[in-house]
Amino acid sequence: MKVILDQDKCVSGGQCVFAAPEVFDQRDEDGVAVLLMENIPAELQDGVREAADICPALAITLTA
């Protein structure tokens, strides 16, 4: 699985960080999400799916 984060859509909700802290973080200056890894190993995929599902801005896209 690969994850794409559209920072322009991000509303700094931080839900992705709670769902998958190994994959997402937030910038200190404005809270916009940052991607820590694009290619997601199997053991982290459930958290990333949850992050995409709960993102209020729909800023997270998952691909095969």
N, C-alpha and C positions, 0 to 999 in steps of 0.2 A: 504494500500500500504506500502511496505517496500522498502527502498533504500539501495543499497550496493555501496560503494565508494572504488575503487581500487587505493589507494594512489601511488602505484608503477607506474601506468599509467599516473597519473596526471602531466600535464605540467605547472601548476601554472598560468593558464590563468585567473582565477577568474570569469569566466562567471557564474558559478554556484552560487557564492555569490551574484551577481547582480540579478539573476533570483529568488533565494529563500534564502534570508539572514537569515531567521529563521531556516533553515535546514543546511546550509553550512557556513563555515568560512575558513580562510586561516591561516596557521602557519606564525608567524612573521619572523622566521629565513630563510625560503626558499619559502614561498608562496604556498606550497602544501595544497590542500583542506583538511578540516577536517569535519567530519559529526557531527552535533549537536544533531540529533535524527534519529533513524532508522525507526521507525513506524510513518508514516506520516498521520496526521489527514486530513479529507476531504477538509478543507478550504485551505490547503497548497499544495494539490496535483497538481494543475495546474502549479504552479511555479516550482515544482520538475520535472514535465514532461518536461517543457521548459529547465531546467538546463541539463537534460539528453540529450535532442535533440541538444543543442548547444555546448555541451562539445567537444572541439577540439580533445581530447585524447580518447573519448568514455570510460571514466573511471567511469561512473555512470550507474548502472543497477537497473531497477525497477522490483519488483515482486508483485504478488497479495497478 
